[in-house]
Amino acid sequence: MIQSQQDKTGAQPGRDWMLVVDDDEPFLELIVSAMTDDALEVVTATSAPAAFQTLDQRAVAPLLVLTDVLMPGMDGLTLARKLSARLTRSKIAVMSGNLSDVSWWPADLRDLVFLAKPFRMTELTAVVDAARAEFKTKL
């Protein structure tokens, strides 16, 4: 019998992963289909509690967490703040289709990467590449 290289969390050894948090499931499906490849696994969550549950199940931190700003329950900025404290090696990015001006954000969040929806997959790929480079330097 051939054993799977996946552990009980679904992670594959040597494969980077990113977490995308958004309550828009069709959008999540689009990101998964566009960004998943042999080197990157895309994991999704539809809420902040689901994101924390996913992170608790993984042994390795994600390269990147991309969260929508406007979500029911905990908003994306609050989630980003909590994740920044918890995931010191991971890049945290936020996205929104309703906001374009980040000048009103709290000072501790103004350095986050921001993607305005709709964005091009090349923009997201650039964020993933930057996250991968930063992640490797923080070993």
Chimera marker file (.cmm) of the C-alpha trace (Angstrom):
<marker_set name="trace">
<marker id="1" x="0.000" y="0.000" z="0.000" r="1" g="1" b="0" radius="0.5"/>
<marker id="2" x="1.334" y="3.432" z="-0.955" r="1" g="1" b="0" radius="0.5"/>
<marker id="3" x="1.254" y="5.887" z="1.910" r="1" g="1" b="0" radius="0.5"/>
<marker id="4" x="0.205" y="9.455" z="1.316" r="1" g="1" b="0" radius="0.5"/>
<marker id="5" x="2.744" y="12.200" z="1.886" r="1" g="1" b="0" radius="0.5"/>
<marker id="6" x="0.035" y="14.203" z="3.608" r="1" g="1" b="0" radius="0.5"/>
<marker id="7" x="-0.137" y="14.294" z="7.375" r="1" g="1" b="0" radius="0.5"/>
<marker id="8" x="-3.436" y="14.354" z="9.294" r="1" g="1" b="0" radius="0.5"/>
<marker id="9" x="-3.832" y="18.104" z="8.618" r="1" g="1" b="0" radius="0.5"/>
<marker id="10" x="-3.588" y="17.658" z="4.875" r="1" g="1" b="0" radius="0.5"/>
<marker id="11" x="-0.208" y="19.392" z="4.672" r="1" g="1" b="0" radius="0.5"/>
<marker id="12" x="2.387" y="18.005" z="2.319" r="1" g="1" b="0" radius="0.5"/>
<marker id="13" x="6.048" y="18.075" z="3.395" r="1" g="1" b="0" radius="0.5"/>
<marker id="14" x="8.068" y="20.702" z="1.541" r="1" g="1" b="0" radius="0.5"/>
<marker id="15" x="4.996" y="22.445" z="0.132" r="1" g="1" b="0" radius="0.5"/>
<marker id="16" x="4.305" y="26.037" z="1.106" r="1" g="1" b="0" radius="0.5"/>
<marker id="17" x="0.767" y="27.095" z="1.925" r="1" g="1" b="0" radius="0.5"/>
<marker id="18" x="-1.341" y="30.200" z="2.215" r="1" g="1" b="0" radius="0.5"/>
<marker id="19" x="-4.616" y="30.849" z="4.012" r="1" g="1" b="0" radius="0.5"/>
<marker id="20" x="-7.347" y="32.919" z="2.379" r="1" g="1" b="0" radius="0.5"/>
<marker id="21" x="-10.174" y="34.157" z="4.618" r="1" g="1" b="0" radius="0.5"/>
<marker id="22" x="-13.321" y="35.504" z="2.976" r="1" g="1" b="0" radius="0.5"/>
<marker id="23" x="-17.044" y="34.906" z="3.405" r="1" g="1" b="0" radius="0.5"/>
<marker id="24" x="-17.501" y="34.872" z="-0.395" r="1" g="1" b="0" radius="0.5"/>
<marker id="25" x="-17.184" y="31.171" z="-1.264" r="1" g="1" b="0" radius="0.5"/>
<marker id="26" x="-17.149" y="31.596" z="-5.077" r="1" g="1" b="0" radius="0.5"/>
<marker id="27" x="-14.250" y="34.032" z="-4.653" r="1" g="1" b="0" radius="0.5"/>
<marker id="28" x="-12.408" y="31.488" z="-2.494" r="1" g="1" b="0" radius="0.5"/>
<marker id="29" x="-12.900" y="28.833" z="-5.173" r="1" g="1" b="0" radius="0.5"/>
<marker id="30" x="-11.448" y="31.194" z="-7.769" r="1" g="1" b="0" radius="0.5"/>
<marker id="31" x="-8.348" y="31.854" z="-5.652" r="1" g="1" b="0" radius="0.5"/>
<marker id="32" x="-7.841" y="28.133" z="-5.012" r="1" g="1" b="0" radius="0.5"/>
<marker id="33" x="-8.084" y="27.247" z="-8.698" r="1" g="1" b="0" radius="0.5"/>
<marker id="34" x="-5.871" y="30.129" z="-9.813" r="1" g="1" b="0" radius="0.5"/>
<marker id="35" x="-3.144" y="29.902" z="-7.173" r="1" g="1" b="0" radius="0.5"/>
<marker id="36" x="-2.763" y="26.228" z="-6.207" r="1" g="1" b="0" radius="0.5"/>
<marker id="37" x="0.227" y="24.530" z="-7.826" r="1" g="1" b="0" radius="0.5"/>
<marker id="38" x="2.937" y="22.004" z="-6.978" r="1" g="1" b="0" radius="0.5"/>
<marker id="39" x="4.744" y="24.494" z="-4.751" r="1" g="1" b="0" radius="0.5"/>
<marker id="40" x="1.768" y="26.207" z="-3.098" r="1" g="1" b="0" radius="0.5"/>
<marker id="41" x="-1.306" y="24.886" z="-1.367" r="1" g="1" b="0" radius="0.5"/>
<marker id="42" x="-4.199" y="27.304" z="-0.909" r="1" g="1" b="0" radius="0.5"/>
<marker id="43" x="-6.356" y="26.693" z="2.163" r="1" g="1" b="0" radius="0.5"/>
<marker id="44" x="-9.549" y="28.659" z="2.734" r="1" g="1" b="0" radius="0.5"/>
<marker id="45" x="-11.706" y="29.739" z="5.646" r="1" g="1" b="0" radius="0.5"/>
<marker id="46" x="-15.024" y="31.572" z="5.539" r="1" g="1" b="0" radius="0.5"/>
<marker id="47" x="-14.666" y="33.253" z="8.943" r="1" g="1" b="0" radius="0.5"/>
<marker id="48" x="-12.127" y="34.270" z="11.564" r="1" g="1" b="0" radius="0.5"/>
<marker id="49" x="-12.976" y="31.317" z="13.855" r="1" g="1" b="0" radius="0.5"/>
<marker id="50" x="-12.496" y="28.923" z="10.937" r="1" g="1" b="0" radius="0.5"/>
<marker id="51" x="-9.149" y="30.581" z="10.169" r="1" g="1" b="0" radius="0.5"/>
<marker id="52" x="-7.951" y="30.070" z="13.751" r="1" g="1" b="0" radius="0.5"/>
<marker id="53" x="-9.109" y="26.450" z="13.656" r="1" g="1" b="0" radius="0.5"/>
<marker id="54" x="-7.164" y="25.850" z="10.448" r="1" g="1" b="0" radius="0.5"/>
<marker id="55" x="-4.035" y="27.447" z="11.905" r="1" g="1" b="0" radius="0.5"/>
<marker id="56" x="-4.347" y="25.340" z="15.071" r="1" g="1" b="0" radius="0.5"/>
<marker id="57" x="-4.388" y="22.178" z="12.951" r="1" g="1" b="0" radius="0.5"/>
<marker id="58" x="-1.219" y="23.003" z="11.024" r="1" g="1" b="0" radius="0.5"/>
<marker id="59" x="2.289" y="22.373" z="12.284" r="1" g="1" b="0" radius="0.5"/>
<marker id="60" x="3.854" y="24.981" z="9.987" r="1" g="1" b="0" radius="0.5"/>
<marker id="61" x="2.827" y="28.618" z="9.649" r="1" g="1" b="0" radius="0.5"/>
<marker id="62" x="1.513" y="29.769" z="6.282" r="1" g="1" b="0" radius="0.5"/>
<marker id="63" x="3.607" y="31.942" z="3.983" r="1" g="1" b="0" radius="0.5"/>
<marker id="64" x="0.697" y="34.325" z="3.688" r="1" g="1" b="0" radius="0.5"/>
<marker id="65" x="-2.698" y="35.004" z="5.192" r="1" g="1" b="0" radius="0.5"/>
<marker id="66" x="-4.975" y="37.006" z="2.920" r="1" g="1" b="0" radius="0.5"/>
<marker id="67" x="-8.166" y="38.218" z="4.573" r="1" g="1" b="0" radius="0.5"/>
<marker id="68" x="-11.117" y="40.233" z="3.418" r="1" g="1" b="0" radius="0.5"/>
<marker id="69" x="-11.712" y="43.418" z="5.434" r="1" g="1" b="0" radius="0.5"/>
<marker id="70" x="-15.507" y="43.253" z="5.619" r="1" g="1" b="0" radius="0.5"/>
<marker id="71" x="-16.743" y="39.962" z="7.052" r="1" g="1" b="0" radius="0.5"/>
<marker id="72" x="-19.474" y="39.033" z="9.512" r="1" g="1" b="0" radius="0.5"/>
<marker id="73" x="-18.300" y="38.531" z="13.061" r="1" g="1" b="0" radius="0.5"/>
<marker id="74" x="-14.647" y="39.499" z="13.376" r="1" g="1" b="0" radius="0.5"/>
<marker id="75" x="-13.628" y="41.926" z="10.642" r="1" g="1" b="0" radius="0.5"/>
<marker id="76" x="-10.462" y="41.414" z="8.634" r="1" g="1" b="0" radius="0.5"/>
<marker id="77" x="-8.519" y="44.218" z="10.286" r="1" g="1" b="0" radius="0.5"/>
<marker id="78" x="-9.067" y="42.742" z="13.748" r="1" g="1" b="0" radius="0.5"/>
<marker id="79" x="-8.142" y="39.317" z="12.393" r="1" g="1" b="0" radius="0.5"/>
<marker id="80" x="-5.005" y="40.764" z="10.783" r="1" g="1" b="0" radius="0.5"/>
<marker id="81" x="-3.964" y="42.352" z="14.071" r="1" g="1" b="0" radius="0.5"/>
<marker id="82" x="-4.416" y="39.085" z="15.990" r="1" g="1" b="0" radius="0.5"/>
<marker id="83" x="-2.620" y="37.071" z="13.325" r="1" g="1" b="0" radius="0.5"/>
<marker id="84" x="0.293" y="39.521" z="13.117" r="1" g="1" b="0" radius="0.5"/>
<marker id="85" x="0.991" y="38.889" z="16.794" r="1" g="1" b="0" radius="0.5"/>
<marker id="86" x="0.663" y="35.125" z="16.395" r="1" g="1" b="0" radius="0.5"/>
<marker id="87" x="2.313" y="34.506" z="13.011" r="1" g="1" b="0" radius="0.5"/>
<marker id="88" x="5.605" y="36.356" z="13.203" r="1" g="1" b="0" radius="0.5"/>
<marker id="89" x="7.053" y="34.689" z="10.081" r="1" g="1" b="0" radius="0.5"/>
<marker id="90" x="3.948" y="34.982" z="7.911" r="1" g="1" b="0" radius="0.5"/>
<marker id="91" x="2.982" y="37.916" z="5.729" r="1" g="1" b="0" radius="0.5"/>
<marker id="92" x="-0.503" y="39.244" z="6.449" r="1" g="1" b="0" radius="0.5"/>
<marker id="93" x="-2.414" y="40.916" z="3.625" r="1" g="1" b="0" radius="0.5"/>
<marker id="94" x="-5.903" y="42.357" z="3.469" r="1" g="1" b="0" radius="0.5"/>
<marker id="95" x="-8.260" y="42.835" z="0.549" r="1" g="1" b="0" radius="0.5"/>
<marker id="96" x="-11.513" y="44.643" z="-0.028" r="1" g="1" b="0" radius="0.5"/>
<marker id="97" x="-13.896" y="45.450" z="-2.817" r="1" g="1" b="0" radius="0.5"/>
<marker id="98" x="-15.420" y="48.282" z="-0.790" r="1" g="1" b="0" radius="0.5"/>
<marker id="99" x="-12.385" y="50.167" z="0.458" r="1" g="1" b="0" radius="0.5"/>
<marker id="100" x="-9.576" y="51.835" z="-1.400" r="1" g="1" b="0" radius="0.5"/>
<marker id="101" x="-8.237" y="54.316" z="1.122" r="1" g="1" b="0" radius="0.5"/>
<marker id="102" x="-6.206" y="52.811" z="3.962" r="1" g="1" b="0" radius="0.5"/>
<marker id="103" x="-5.249" y="56.161" z="5.518" r="1" g="1" b="0" radius="0.5"/>
<marker id="104" x="-7.941" y="55.803" z="8.187" r="1" g="1" b="0" radius="0.5"/>
<marker id="105" x="-6.641" y="52.418" z="9.373" r="1" g="1" b="0" radius="0.5"/>
<marker id="106" x="-4.978" y="52.220" z="12.783" r="1" g="1" b="0" radius="0.5"/>
<marker id="107" x="-1.257" y="53.005" z="12.598" r="1" g="1" b="0" radius="0.5"/>
<marker id="108" x="-0.211" y="49.437" z="13.462" r="1" g="1" b="0" radius="0.5"/>
<marker id="109" x="-2.033" y="48.118" z="10.385" r="1" g="1" b="0" radius="0.5"/>
<marker id="110" x="-0.960" y="50.621" z="7.754" r="1" g="1" b="0" radius="0.5"/>
<marker id="111" x="2.067" y="48.532" z="6.764" r="1" g="1" b="0" radius="0.5"/>
<marker id="112" x="-0.079" y="45.564" z="5.749" r="1" g="1" b="0" radius="0.5"/>
<marker id="113" x="-0.233" y="44.667" z="2.101" r="1" g="1" b="0" radius="0.5"/>
<marker id="114" x="-3.561" y="45.804" z="0.650" r="1" g="1" b="0" radius="0.5"/>
<marker id="115" x="-5.200" y="44.426" z="-2.483" r="1" g="1" b="0" radius="0.5"/>
<marker id="116" x="-8.251" y="46.185" z="-3.883" r="1" g="1" b="0" radius="0.5"/>
<marker id="117" x="-10.807" y="43.780" z="-5.353" r="1" g="1" b="0" radius="0.5"/>
<marker id="118" x="-10.926" y="42.938" z="-8.119" r="1" g="1" b="0" radius="0.5"/>
<marker id="119" x="-7.199" y="42.379" z="-8.380" r="1" g="1" b="0" radius="0.5"/>
<marker id="120" x="-5.159" y="40.528" z="-10.964" r="1" g="1" b="0" radius="0.5"/>
<marker id="121" x="-3.744" y="37.131" z="-10.071" r="1" g="1" b="0" radius="0.5"/>
<marker id="122" x="-0.326" y="38.513" z="-11.041" r="1" g="1" b="0" radius="0.5"/>
<marker id="123" x="-0.700" y="40.987" z="-8.146" r="1" g="1" b="0" radius="0.5"/>
<marker id="124" x="-1.471" y="38.156" z="-5.740" r="1" g="1" b="0" radius="0.5"/>
<marker id="125" x="1.400" y="36.099" z="-7.149" r="1" g="1" b="0" radius="0.5"/>
<marker id="126" x="3.756" y="39.014" z="-6.437" r="1" g="1" b="0" radius="0.5"/>
<marker id="127" x="2.509" y="39.118" z="-2.834" r="1" g="1" b="0" radius="0.5"/>
<marker id="128" x="3.027" y="35.349" z="-2.489" r="1" g="1" b="0" radius="0.5"/>
<marker id="129" x="6.540" y="35.623" z="-3.936" r="1" g="1" b="0" radius="0.5"/>
<marker id="130" x="7.413" y="38.434" z="-1.511" r="1" g="1" b="0" radius="0.5"/>
<marker id="131" x="5.955" y="36.425" z="1.371" r="1" g="1" b="0" radius="0.5"/>
<marker id="132" x="8.017" y="33.377" z="0.355" r="1" g="1" b="0" radius="0.5"/>
<marker id="133" x="11.221" y="35.444" z="0.279" r="1" g="1" b="0" radius="0.5"/>
<marker id="134" x="10.500" y="37.034" z="3.686" r="1" g="1" b="0" radius="0.5"/>
<marker id="135" x="9.446" y="33.714" z="5.243" r="1" g="1" b="0" radius="0.5"/>
<marker id="136" x="12.721" y="32.061" z="4.254" r="1" g="1" b="0" radius="0.5"/>
<marker id="137" x="14.787" y="34.901" z="5.751" r="1" g="1" b="0" radius="0.5"/>
<marker id="138" x="13.021" y="34.579" z="9.127" r="1" g="1" b="0" radius="0.5"/>
<marker id="139" x="14.130" y="30.970" z="9.731" r="1" g="1" b="0" radius="0.5"/>
<link id1="1" id2="2" r="1" g="1" b="0" radius="0.2"/>
<link id1="2" id2="3" r="1" g="1" b="0" radius="0.2"/>
<link id1="3" id2="4" r="1" g="1" b="0" radius="0.2"/>
<link id1="4" id2="5" r="1" g="1" b="0" radius="0.2"/>
<link id1="5" id2="6" r="1" g="1" b="0" radius="0.2"/>
<link id1="6" id2="7" r="1" g="1" b="0" radius="0.2"/>
<link id1="7" id2="8" r="1" g="1" b="0" radius="0.2"/>
<link id1="8" id2="9" r="1" g="1" b="0" radius="0.2"/>
<link id1="9" id2="10" r="1" g="1" b="0" radius="0.2"/>
<link id1="10" id2="11" r="1" g="1" b="0" radius="0.2"/>
<link id1="11" id2="12" r="1" g="1" b="0" radius="0.2"/>
<link id1="12" id2="13" r="1" g="1" b="0" radius="0.2"/>
<link id1="13" id2="14" r="1" g="1" b="0" radius="0.2"/>
<link id1="14" id2="15" r="1" g="1" b="0" radius="0.2"/>
<link id1="15" id2="16" r="1" g="1" b="0" radius="0.2"/>
<link id1="16" id2="17" r="1" g="1" b="0" radius="0.2"/>
<link id1="17" id2="18" r="1" g="1" b="0" radius="0.2"/>
<link id1="18" id2="19" r="1" g="1" b="0" radius="0.2"/>
<link id1="19" id2="20" r="1" g="1" b="0" radius="0.2"/>
<link id1="20" id2="21" r="1" g="1" b="0" radius="0.2"/>
<link id1="21" id2="22" r="1" g="1" b="0" radius="0.2"/>
<link id1="22" id2="23" r="1" g="1" b="0" radius="0.2"/>
<link id1="23" id2="24" r="1" g="1" b="0" radius="0.2"/>
<link id1="24" id2="25" r="1" g="1" b="0" radius="0.2"/>
<link id1="25" id2="26" r="1" g="1" b="0" radius="0.2"/>
<link id1="26" id2="27" r="1" g="1" b="0" radius="0.2"/>
<link id1="27" id2="28" r="1" g="1" b="0" radius="0.2"/>
<link id1="28" id2="29" r="1" g="1" b="0" radius="0.2"/>
<link id1="29" id2="30" r="1" g="1" b="0" radius="0.2"/>
<link id1="30" id2="31" r="1" g="1" b="0" radius="0.2"/>
<link id1="31" id2="32" r="1" g="1" b="0" radius="0.2"/>
<link id1="32" id2="33" r="1" g="1" b="0" radius="0.2"/>
<link id1="33" id2="34" r="1" g="1" b="0" radius="0.2"/>
<link id1="34" id2="35" r="1" g="1" b="0" radius="0.2"/>
<link id1="35" id2="36" r="1" g="1" b="0" radius="0.2"/>
<link id1="36" id2="37" r="1" g="1" b="0" radius="0.2"/>
<link id1="37" id2="38" r="1" g="1" b="0" radius="0.2"/>
<link id1="38" id2="39" r="1" g="1" b="0" radius="0.2"/>
<link id1="39" id2="40" r="1" g="1" b="0" radius="0.2"/>
<link id1="40" id2="41" r="1" g="1" b="0" radius="0.2"/>
<link id1="41" id2="42" r="1" g="1" b="0" radius="0.2"/>
<link id1="42" id2="43" r="1" g="1" b="0" radius="0.2"/>
<link id1="43" id2="44" r="1" g="1" b="0" radius="0.2"/>
<link id1="44" id2="45" r="1" g="1" b="0" radius="0.2"/>
<link id1="45" id2="46" r="1" g="1" b="0" radius="0.2"/>
<link id1="46" id2="47" r="1" g="1" b="0" radius="0.2"/>
<link id1="47" id2="48" r="1" g="1" b="0" radius="0.2"/>
<link id1="48" id2="49" r="1" g="1" b="0" radius="0.2"/>
<link id1="49" id2="50" r="1" g="1" b="0" radius="0.2"/>
<link id1="50" id2="51" r="1" g="1" b="0" radius="0.2"/>
<link id1="51" id2="52" r="1" g="1" b="0" radius="0.2"/>
<link id1="52" id2="53" r="1" g="1" b="0" radius="0.2"/>
<link id1="53" id2="54" r="1" g="1" b="0" radius="0.2"/>
<link id1="54" id2="55" r="1" g="1" b="0" radius="0.2"/>
<link id1="55" id2="56" r="1" g="1" b="0" radius="0.2"/>
<link id1="56" id2="57" r="1" g="1" b="0" radius="0.2"/>
<link id1="57" id2="58" r="1" g="1" b="0" radius="0.2"/>
<link id1="58" id2="59" r="1" g="1" b="0" radius="0.2"/>
<link id1="59" id2="60" r="1" g="1" b="0" radius="0.2"/>
<link id1="60" id2="61" r="1" g="1" b="0" radius="0.2"/>
<link id1="61" id2="62" r="1" g="1" b="0" radius="0.2"/>
<link id1="62" id2="63" r="1" g="1" b="0" radius="0.2"/>
<link id1="63" id2="64" r="1" g="1" b="0" radius="0.2"/>
<link id1="64" id2="65" r="1" g="1" b="0" radius="0.2"/>
<link id1="65" id2="66" r="1" g="1" b="0" radius="0.2"/>
<link id1="66" id2="67" r="1" g="1" b="0" radius="0.2"/>
<link id1="67" id2="68" r="1" g="1" b="0" radius="0.2"/>
<link id1="68" id2="69" r="1" g="1" b="0" radius="0.2"/>
<link id1="69" id2="70" r="1" g="1" b="0" radius="0.2"/>
<link id1="70" id2="71" r="1" g="1" b="0" radius="0.2"/>
<link id1="71" id2="72" r="1" g="1" b="0" radius="0.2"/>
<link id1="72" id2="73" r="1" g="1" b="0" radius="0.2"/>
<link id1="73" id2="74" r="1" g="1" b="0" radius="0.2"/>
<link id1="74" id2="75" r="1" g="1" b="0" radius="0.2"/>
<link id1="75" id2="76" r="1" g="1" b="0" radius="0.2"/>
<link id1="76" id2="77" r="1" g="1" b="0" radius="0.2"/>
<link id1="77" id2="78" r="1" g="1" b="0" radius="0.2"/>
<link id1="78" id2="79" r="1" g="1" b="0" radius="0.2"/>
<link id1="79" id2="80" r="1" g="1" b="0" radius="0.2"/>
<link id1="80" id2="81" r="1" g="1" b="0" radius="0.2"/>
<link id1="81" id2="82" r="1" g="1" b="0" radius="0.2"/>
<link id1="82" id2="83" r="1" g="1" b="0" radius="0.2"/>
<link id1="83" id2="84" r="1" g="1" b="0" radius="0.2"/>
<link id1="84" id2="85" r="1" g="1" b="0" radius="0.2"/>
<link id1="85" id2="86" r="1" g="1" b="0" radius="0.2"/>
<link id1="86" id2="87" r="1" g="1" b="0" radius="0.2"/>
<link id1="87" id2="88" r="1" g="1" b="0" radius="0.2"/>
<link id1="88" id2="89" r="1" g="1" b="0" radius="0.2"/>
<link id1="89" id2="90" r="1" g="1" b="0" radius="0.2"/>
<link id1="90" id2="91" r="1" g="1" b="0" radius="0.2"/>
<link id1="91" id2="92" r="1" g="1" b="0" radius="0.2"/>
<link id1="92" id2="93" r="1" g="1" b="0" radius="0.2"/>
<link id1="93" id2="94" r="1" g="1" b="0" radius="0.2"/>
<link id1="94" id2="95" r="1" g="1" b="0" radius="0.2"/>
<link id1="95" id2="96" r="1" g="1" b="0" radius="0.2"/>
<link id1="96" id2="97" r="1" g="1" b="0" radius="0.2"/>
<link id1="97" id2="98" r="1" g="1" b="0" radius="0.2"/>
<link id1="98" id2="99" r="1" g="1" b="0" radius="0.2"/>
<link id1="99" id2="100" r="1" g="1" b="0" radius="0.2"/>
<link id1="100" id2="101" r="1" g="1" b="0" radius="0.2"/>
<link id1="101" id2="102" r="1" g="1" b="0" radius="0.2"/>
<link id1="102" id2="103" r="1" g="1" b="0" radius="0.2"/>
<link id1="103" id2="104" r="1" g="1" b="0" radius="0.2"/>
<link id1="104" id2="105" r="1" g="1" b="0" radius="0.2"/>
<link id1="105" id2="106" r="1" g="1" b="0" radius="0.2"/>
<link id1="106" id2="107" r="1" g="1" b="0" radius="0.2"/>
<link id1="107" id2="108" r="1" g="1" b="0" radius="0.2"/>
<link id1="108" id2="109" r="1" g="1" b="0" radius="0.2"/>
<link id1="109" id2="110" r="1" g="1" b="0" radius="0.2"/>
<link id1="110" id2="111" r="1" g="1" b="0" radius="0.2"/>
<link id1="111" id2="112" r="1" g="1" b="0" radius="0.2"/>
<link id1="112" id2="113" r="1" g="1" b="0" radius="0.2"/>
<link id1="113" id2="114" r="1" g="1" b="0" radius="0.2"/>
<link id1="114" id2="115" r="1" g="1" b="0" radius="0.2"/>
<link id1="115" id2="116" r="1" g="1" b="0" radius="0.2"/>
<link id1="116" id2="117" r="1" g="1" b="0" radius="0.2"/>
<link id1="117" id2="118" r="1" g="1" b="0" radius="0.2"/>
<link id1="118" id2="119" r="1" g="1" b="0" radius="0.2"/>
<link id1="119" id2="120" r="1" g="1" b="0" radius="0.2"/>
<link id1="120" id2="121" r="1" g="1" b="0" radius="0.2"/>
<link id1="121" id2="122" r="1" g="1" b="0" radius="0.2"/>
<link id1="122" id2="123" r="1" g="1" b="0" radius="0.2"/>
<link id1="123" id2="124" r="1" g="1" b="0" radius="0.2"/>
<link id1="124" id2="125" r="1" g="1" b="0" radius="0.2"/>
<link id1="125" id2="126" r="1" g="1" b="0" radius="0.2"/>
<link id1="126" id2="127" r="1" g="1" b="0" radius="0.2"/>
<link id1="127" id2="128" r="1" g="1" b="0" radius="0.2"/>
<link id1="128" id2="129" r="1" g="1" b="0" radius="0.2"/>
<link id1="129" id2="130" r="1" g="1" b="0" radius="0.2"/>
<link id1="130" id2="131" r="1" g="1" b="0" radius="0.2"/>
<link id1="131" id2="132" r="1" g="1" b="0" radius="0.2"/>
<link id1="132" id2="133" r="1" g="1" b="0" radius="0.2"/>
<link id1="133" id2="134" r="1" g="1" b="0" radius="0.2"/>
<link id1="134" id2="135" r="1" g="1" b="0" radius="0.2"/>
<link id1="135" id2="136" r="1" g="1" b="0" radius="0.2"/>
<link id1="136" id2="137" r="1" g="1" b="0" radius="0.2"/>
<link id1="137" id2="138" r="1" g="1" b="0" radius="0.2"/>
<link id1="138" id2="139" r="1" g="1" b="0" radius="0.2"/>
</marker_set>
